Amino acid sequence: MKHTSQIAIAAAAALVFMATAASAQSAGSGPGTEHDHGAAGHGPMMRQGMGPGMGRGPVGMLTTQDANSAADMGVAMNLVHDNSKIRRTVTRLPDGIRTVTESDDPKVAQAIKAHVASMSQRLKDGREFNIFSTTLPVLFENRDKIQSVVEVTEKGSIVTRTSTDAKVVAALQGHAAEVTELVQEGMVAMRRGMMSRMAMGSRAGMGRNAVPATRVPAEAEHSH
């Protein structure tokens, strides 16, 4: 048993290392990485041969993949790398959340807008985009119970999502906290999340009836 556990831990560490290296390439630090601009304002797009089912880099860590996974992951990873340029405020409402995510950097601001627009459409369509979140499966499963209002600002986006279902409200607030950790800690939070997922299994703790287990401050959260 001890030997098996050591193998599992080593495998998890190796996978996180590979994902981290691949994401570093998406920021232009590795050879053979190509940056491009996707259609409809998708911003920088990773091109590392990571189409659906390819299983390479961060895209390979997604619980599900589709034709837009690589482009959406490219934008998401660029935001993680530019986390220090992002400011974010989350207000916990009685029935959900209101988030303000912005940047003074025009390119980062555009990436925020593109990411919010893409993820909002995914939620509407039921096309899950998830690496390690324990709350996103709950939100996608209950998307018909969520009311969303997205406001585009000069420097980013304001998102208000609410629900009359207490479990969905908890998931909305939990996911807001997950995103805030990524904004605050960047790749540190990303690696921690991936290690947590590997320790639990690819979808352990993320089943359709899972209760969100994200750390959420007791008071209204104001994260910058």
C-alpha positions as CSV (number, residue, x, y, z in Angstrom):
1,M,0.0,0.0,0.0
2,K,2.8,2.4,0.9
3,H,4.6,1.6,-2.4
4,T,1.3,2.2,-4.3
5,S,0.8,5.5,-2.6
6,Q,4.3,6.7,-3.4
7,I,3.8,5.8,-7.1
8,A,0.5,7.7,-7.2
9,I,2.1,10.8,-5.6
10,A,5.0,10.7,-8.0
11,A,2.7,10.4,-11.0
12,A,0.6,13.3,-9.8
13,A,3.7,15.4,-9.3
14,A,5.0,14.5,-12.8
15,L,1.6,15.4,-14.4
16,V,1.5,18.8,-12.6
17,F,5.1,19.5,-13.8
18,M,4.1,18.8,-17.4
19,A,1.0,20.9,-17.2
20,T,3.0,23.8,-15.7
21,A,5.7,23.5,-18.3
22,A,3.0,23.5,-21.1
23,S,1.3,26.6,-19.6
24,A,4.7,28.3,-19.4
25,Q,5.0,27.7,-23.1
26,S,1.6,29.4,-23.6
27,A,3.2,32.5,-22.2
28,G,5.9,32.3,-24.8
29,S,8.7,30.8,-22.7
30,G,9.1,27.6,-24.5
31,P,10.2,26.6,-28.0
32,G,7.7,25.7,-30.7
33,T,4.9,27.7,-29.1
34,E,2.8,29.9,-31.4
35,H,0.5,32.7,-30.3
36,D,-2.3,33.8,-32.5
37,H,-5.6,35.7,-32.2
38,G,-8.8,33.7,-32.3
39,A,-12.0,34.9,-33.9
40,A,-14.6,37.1,-32.2
41,G,-12.2,38.6,-29.8
42,H,-10.9,35.4,-28.2
43,G,-7.5,37.0,-27.7
44,P,-4.2,35.0,-27.6
45,M,-4.7,31.3,-28.5
46,M,-2.3,28.5,-27.6
47,R,-1.2,26.3,-30.5
48,Q,0.5,23.3,-29.2
49,G,-1.3,20.6,-31.2
50,M,-3.8,20.3,-28.3
51,G,-7.0,19.6,-30.1
52,P,-9.9,17.7,-28.4
53,G,-8.7,14.3,-27.2
54,M,-5.1,15.1,-27.7
55,G,-4.4,15.0,-24.0
56,R,-1.5,17.4,-24.1
57,G,-0.7,20.2,-21.8
58,P,-3.4,21.9,-19.7
59,V,-6.1,21.0,-22.3
60,G,-5.5,17.4,-21.5
61,M,-6.4,18.1,-17.9
62,L,-9.9,19.2,-18.8
63,T,-12.7,16.9,-17.5
64,T,-14.3,17.3,-21.0
65,Q,-13.1,18.7,-24.3
66,D,-14.6,20.2,-27.4
67,A,-13.6,22.2,-30.5
68,N,-13.1,25.4,-28.5
69,S,-11.2,23.9,-25.6
70,A,-7.7,24.9,-26.8
71,A,-8.7,28.5,-27.6
72,D,-10.5,28.9,-24.3
73,M,-7.6,27.4,-22.3
74,G,-5.2,29.7,-24.0
75,V,-7.1,32.7,-22.8
76,A,-7.5,31.3,-19.3
77,M,-3.8,30.4,-19.0
78,N,-2.8,33.9,-20.2
79,L,-5.0,35.4,-17.5
80,V,-3.4,33.1,-14.8
81,H,0.0,34.3,-15.9
82,D,-1.1,37.9,-15.9
83,N,-2.8,37.6,-12.5
84,S,-0.8,40.5,-11.0
85,K,-2.4,42.8,-13.5
86,I,-5.9,41.9,-12.6
87,R,-8.0,43.3,-9.8
88,R,-11.2,41.6,-8.7
89,T,-13.9,42.3,-6.2
90,V,-16.5,39.7,-5.2
91,T,-19.6,40.6,-3.3
92,R,-21.6,37.7,-1.8
93,L,-25.3,38.4,-2.2
94,P,-28.1,36.5,-0.3
95,D,-28.9,34.7,-3.5
96,G,-25.6,34.6,-5.3
97,I,-22.6,36.7,-6.2
98,R,-21.6,39.9,-8.0
99,T,-18.0,40.1,-9.3
100,V,-16.0,42.9,-10.8
101,T,-12.9,41.8,-12.7
102,E,-10.8,44.4,-14.5
103,S,-7.3,45.4,-15.6
104,D,-5.6,48.6,-16.6
105,D,-3.7,46.7,-19.2
106,P,-5.8,46.8,-22.5
107,K,-4.7,43.3,-23.6
108,V,-5.6,41.8,-20.2
109,A,-8.9,43.7,-20.1
110,Q,-9.8,42.3,-23.5
111,A,-8.8,38.8,-22.3
112,I,-11.1,39.2,-19.3
113,K,-14.0,40.2,-21.5
114,A,-13.4,37.3,-23.9
115,H,-13.1,34.8,-21.1
116,V,-16.3,35.9,-19.4
117,A,-18.2,35.9,-22.6
118,S,-17.0,32.4,-23.6
119,M,-17.6,30.9,-20.1
120,S,-21.1,32.5,-20.0
121,Q,-21.9,30.9,-23.3
122,R,-20.6,27.6,-22.1
123,L,-22.8,27.7,-19.1
124,K,-25.8,28.5,-21.2
125,D,-25.0,25.7,-23.6
126,G,-24.0,23.2,-20.9
127,R,-20.5,22.7,-22.3
128,E,-18.4,22.3,-19.1
129,F,-14.9,23.8,-19.0
130,N,-13.2,22.5,-15.9
131,I,-9.8,21.4,-14.7
132,F,-10.2,20.9,-10.9
133,S,-13.1,23.0,-9.7
134,T,-15.4,21.2,-7.2
135,T,-18.2,23.8,-7.9
136,L,-18.4,24.0,-11.7
137,P,-20.1,20.5,-12.1
138,V,-22.9,21.7,-9.8
139,L,-23.3,24.9,-11.7
140,F,-23.4,23.3,-15.1
141,E,-25.8,20.6,-13.9
142,N,-28.1,23.3,-12.5
143,R,-27.6,25.9,-15.2
144,D,-31.3,26.3,-15.7
145,K,-31.6,27.5,-12.1
146,I,-29.1,30.4,-12.6
147,Q,-30.0,33.9,-13.6
148,S,-27.0,35.8,-15.1
149,V,-26.4,39.4,-16.0
150,V,-23.0,40.3,-17.6
151,E,-22.0,44.0,-18.0
152,V,-19.0,44.8,-20.1
153,T,-16.9,47.7,-18.9
154,E,-14.0,49.5,-20.4
155,K,-11.5,47.5,-18.4
156,G,-13.3,44.2,-18.0
157,S,-16.6,42.7,-16.9
158,I,-19.1,42.8,-14.1
159,V,-21.0,39.6,-13.6
160,T,-24.1,39.0,-11.4
161,R,-25.3,35.4,-11.0
162,T,-28.2,34.5,-8.7
163,S,-30.4,31.5,-7.9
164,T,-33.3,30.5,-5.7
165,D,-31.7,27.1,-5.0
166,A,-29.5,27.2,-1.9
167,K,-27.1,24.5,-3.2
168,V,-26.6,26.5,-6.4
169,V,-26.0,29.7,-4.4
170,A,-23.3,27.9,-2.4
171,A,-21.7,26.7,-5.6
172,L,-21.8,30.2,-7.1
173,Q,-20.1,31.7,-4.1
174,G,-17.6,28.8,-3.9
175,H,-16.6,29.2,-7.5
176,A,-16.2,32.9,-7.1
177,A,-13.7,32.1,-4.3
178,E,-11.9,29.6,-6.5
179,V,-11.4,32.2,-9.3
180,T,-10.3,34.8,-6.7
181,E,-7.6,32.4,-5.5
182,L,-6.3,32.1,-9.1
183,V,-6.3,35.9,-9.4
184,Q,-4.4,36.3,-6.1
185,E,-1.9,33.5,-6.5
186,G,-1.7,32.6,-10.2
187,M,0.1,29.4,-11.0
188,V,0.5,28.6,-7.3
189,A,-3.2,28.2,-7.0
190,M,-3.4,26.4,-10.3
191,R,-0.8,23.8,-9.2
192,R,-2.5,23.4,-5.9
193,G,-5.8,22.7,-7.5
194,M,-4.3,20.2,-9.9
195,M,-2.5,18.3,-7.1
196,S,-5.8,18.3,-5.2
197,R,-7.6,16.8,-8.2
198,M,-4.9,14.1,-8.7
199,A,-5.1,13.2,-5.0
200,M,-8.9,12.7,-5.2
201,G,-9.0,11.2,-8.7
202,S,-10.1,12.9,-11.9
203,R,-13.7,13.6,-10.7
204,A,-13.7,12.5,-7.1
205,G,-15.5,15.0,-5.0
206,M,-16.9,16.6,-8.3
207,G,-19.8,14.3,-8.9
208,R,-23.3,15.6,-9.8
209,N,-24.4,15.5,-6.1
210,A,-21.1,16.8,-4.6
211,V,-21.3,19.5,-2.0
212,P,-19.0,22.4,-2.9
213,A,-15.9,22.2,-0.6
214,T,-14.2,25.5,-1.5
215,R,-12.8,27.8,1.1
216,V,-15.2,30.8,1.2
217,P,-14.8,33.7,3.6
218,A,-17.6,34.1,6.1
219,E,-17.9,37.8,5.4
220,A,-18.5,39.5,2.0
221,E,-15.3,38.9,0.0
222,H,-13.4,41.9,-1.3
223,S,-10.3,40.6,-3.2
224,H,-8.0,42.9,-5.2
